[in-house]
Amino acid sequence: MEFRRLGRSGLNISEISYGNWLTHGSQVEEDQATACVRAALDAGVTTFDTADVYANTKAESVLGRALAGQRRESLEIFTKVFWPTGPGGPNDKGLGRKHIMESINGSLKRLQTDYVDLYQAHRYDKSVPLEETMLAFADLVRQGKVLYIGVSEWNADQIARGAALARELNVPFISNQPQYSMLWRVIESQVIPTSEREGISQIVWSPIAQGVLTGKYLPGRPVPEGSRATDENGSKFIQRFLRDEVLTKVQQLKPLAEEAGLSLAQLAVAWTLQNPNVASAIIGASRPEQVHENVKAAGVKLEDELLKKIDDVLEGVVETDPRFTITP
């Protein structure tokens, strides 16, 4: 496993992170989820990402139990706050002070830890003054419950304003967690340049485009039973990639992966890590074998000629419009 600094900070994280969206507490039984976490640990992964909303808090609990007994200082545990949790009361969502303060306490209990290494605003909350949100995060840092703060799917302007307040409050705002893959590059033109100026790294999710970049979805064929495309929560993210035009081009990447000595999935994950502003790529898994395969993307250097060939193959199906940064 290789490691990178997260933003302009002293925190080292593994190039491959393990995330449990759509798996722990929902798609995957707990013994299998634990086996996947153990596989990640065995492969040298030290960075684990979750969120309170995943399986309505169950995913945090499963991860907490799976990591129990590990040396806490050897792990980087990340979670997030924003989306509704619990019974859905008026303060059970968003980035108001009350919800943030109560959410971190619940997350720490479920994760069986006294602190999280990174606490992330899961989306931008237009209904709450940014000053209130950033002050709440700053207070959690000073209380020792949170070491660093980050965000997820914020656009360039939101990141810049958040970073300015973080400087005023003297708290370490060091990361953004966006969707990023060969097919989805909306962060490249605005978010990444802004992040580089502000000392912020990307921790990217869906580096294999919800599984499309594994090549298992074939043009003109029905989607495989039990795949992400059939999952109630995950299917809305994958539908945009299931066009025959896209799937045909993904199949054309297979010779390029073979040329690099990689599987399609490994090529996809390694591709995201070629961007110097990306500190880590999050992988999920329903089976330990998926972890063993995808972690092999760590430390891979793709030649410029290969990167150009990838761009040529995918021309016409890559999304680059920064307006597609996900917002509620």
N, C-alpha and C positions, 0 to 999 in steps of 0.2 A: 504494500500500500504506500502511496505517496501522500504528502501532506502540503497544504498551502495555508498562508496567512489569510484570515478573514478580514477584508477591508484594511483600513489603516489602524490595525490593532496588533496586540501580541498573541492573539488566539490562533492556534494551529488547528485545522480540521482536516479530516480525511477527504481526499479527492472524490471518493464515492461515499455518499451518505445513505443511510437506510431510512426510508419513510414508510409510514403505515396507513396512508390514506386508502380507503376502500378495501383494506384487507383485514387488519386486526379489529376484532369486535363485530365484523359483518361477514365478508366473503369467506374468511379463513377460520377454521376452528383453532382454539387457543393453543393446543399442543403443536399444531403445524406452524402457527405464528411464532411460537417460542423457538421452534427448530430453525426458522428463517433468521431470527435474531442471533441465535447461536452461530449459524453459518456466517453471518456478517462479522461477528466478533472474531471467529476463527480466521477470516480472511483479512483481518487487520482494520476493519471499519471501526472507527471510534465515535462517529457522529451520527446521532439518531434524531430524526425529525418527526414531529407529530403535531396535533392541534386538538383543542378541547372539543371542537365540533365533529371530529371524526367519530362516526358511530355514536354521536351524542354522548361524548366523554368516555365511551367504552375503550376506544383505541389507546388512550393514555393509560388506562388501568392495565390493559394487556401488556403494553410496553413496560410499564413499571414493574410488573411481576416478572417479565422476561429478563429484565436487567438486574433484578434483585440478586445481591451477592457479588456483583461485579465491583471492582474498585472505582468508586465514584470519581476520583480525581483523574482517572484514565479515560473518562467518557465526556463527550460534549452532547448535552441533551437540549434540544430546541422544541419549543411549542409556540402556539399562537392563540390570539384572542380576536374576536370580532363577531362571528356568526352566532345566531341564537343557540343556546344550550338550555338544558333543564326543561321546565314546563312551558317556557316561552313567555314569561312575564314581561312587562314593559321595560325592565332594566336587565333582561337576560340576553342582551345583544348590544353590539356597537362598541364604540371606543370612549364612552363616558367614564368618568373616574370611578363611579360605583361599580360598574360592570368589570372594569379592568382589575380593580383591587380584589373583588370577590372571585374573579376568574382565576387569578394567579394562585390564590389559596387552594382552590379546588384542584388545579393542575398539579401543584406540588404534592398534595395528598395522594392523588391518583398515581403520580410518577414515583412516589416513595422517595422523595429527595427534598433537601432543604432549600435548593436553589436550582434555577435553570441557567444554562450558559448563555442562551439567547432567547429573548421573548419578542415575538413578532406581531405587529399589527397585520392581521390576516387580509384586510382590505383597507382602503381609505374611507373614513366616515365623514361624509359631507354634512351630516346633521349635528356634529359636535365641533366646537372650536378646536383647532389643531393645538392651540396652547394648552387646553385642558388635557388632551391626550398625552402630549409630550411631558407635561409636568407629572402626570400620574406615572408614566414610565420612569421618569427621573427619580421619583420617590421610591419606586421599587428597587432601582439600582442602589440608592443610598441605604435602603433597608437590608440589602444583601440577598434579596430574593431573586434578583436578576443580575447577571454580570454584564451583559451587553444587550442592546436593543436593535431590532431590525423591522423590516416591513415586508409585505408580499403584494405583488401586483400593483404597486404605486406607479404613476406615470412620472415623467422627468420633473415636471413642475412641483408635484407633491413631494418628491424626494428632496428637491432643493429647499423647499420651505421647511420640511421636517429637519433637514440637516442644519439649517440656520438656527432653528430653535434649540436643537441639541447642543450646538456650540454655546449658545447663551446659557443653557442649563448645565453645561460642562458634563455631559453624559455621552458615552460611546455608542453612537449610531453607526453601525458598520456593515449592514447587509440588506439586500432586497432578494425576495424569492419569487422569481417570475417563471412562467412557462417558457421553455426555450428548447428548440430542436432544429435539425436540418430543415424541417418543414415550417417551423414557426419562429421567425426571427424578428418579431416586432420590437424587441428591446434594442436592436443594434444601432439605430440611427439617433435616438434621443436618450433613452434610459442609461445605456452604458457610458456614453460620454459624460453625462451629468454625474453618474455614480463615480467614475474615475476622478473627476474633479473633487468630489466630496469625500473620497476615501472609503467608498462603499463597494463591496463585492457582491456578485450574484451567486446565490445558491439555487440552482435551476431544477425545476420539476418537469416531469414528462419528457426526459431527453430522448425517449424512444417513441414519442408521439402516441401515448396511450397504447403502445404495443404495435402500432402500424409499421414502425421501422424494424420490427423483427422479421417482416415478410410473411407473417402467417395469414394475413388477410389478402385474398386473391381477387383480382378483378373478375367481375362476372360471376362470382361464387357467393353463396350465403355466408354470413359470418359464423365462425365456429361456436358451437354451444359452450356456454360457460365462460366465454371470453369477455373482455372489458366492454365490448360493444353491446353485450346483452345485459350489462349491469345497470340498474335503475339510476344510480348516481353518476357512474362514469361515462355512460353512453352519450350524454349531451356534449362532452368534451371531444369525443372521438369522431362524431358524425361528420365533422368538417373534413376529415382526412379519408373518409371511406368512398370517395369518388373513384371511379375506374381509372380516370386520368392520373390520379395520384398513385393508386395502387400499382398501376403498370410501371410507373417510373421507379417506384420502390423496388420492384423486382429487377429492374435494370441496374440497381446498386449492388446486386449480389456478386458480380465479377470483380467489382472494386473492393468489396470486403475480402474476397478470397485473395486478391492481389496483396492486401495488407496483412493476410494471415489472421483475419478476424471474422467472427460471426457478424451478421447484420446488426444485431443488438449491440455488440461490442463496438462496432464502427460508429454507431449512432451516439453512444455515450462518450466515446473518445472524441468525437467531433465537437461536442459542446465544451470539452476541456481544453481544446486548442485556443479558445478565447481567453486571453490573459486576465480578463475581468471576472471570469467564472472561477470561484474558489472550490465548488463542489457540485456534483451532479447527484440528485436524489434518485435512487432506485427503489422500487417496491417489489414485492415477491409474494407469490402464493405457495412456492415450493423452494426448498433450500438449493436445488440445482440451478434455479434462476439467479440466485445470489452468486453462486460459484462462477457462473458464466459472466455475469455483468461486471463483477469486480475486476475482471481481467482487463478492463478498459483503463484502469489506473496506470499512469506512467507511460501510456502509449503516445508516441509522437507521429503525427500524420504529416507526410511531406506535402509541400505546397502544390506540387503537380497533382497529387491525389485529391486535395481539397478543391482544386480547379475542376477536375473531372466530376466530382460530386455536384458542384454548382451547375455544370453543363447538363448533367442528367436531369436535375431537378428544376431546370429553368421553366418558368411558367406555372409552377405549382407551389412555390414558396411564398408564404405570407410575410410581408415586411412592414405593413402600414402600422405606425405607432399608435394610431387611434384604436387599435384592437387590443391594447392593454386592458386586461379584465378589470371592470369596475362593477360594483353592485348595481 
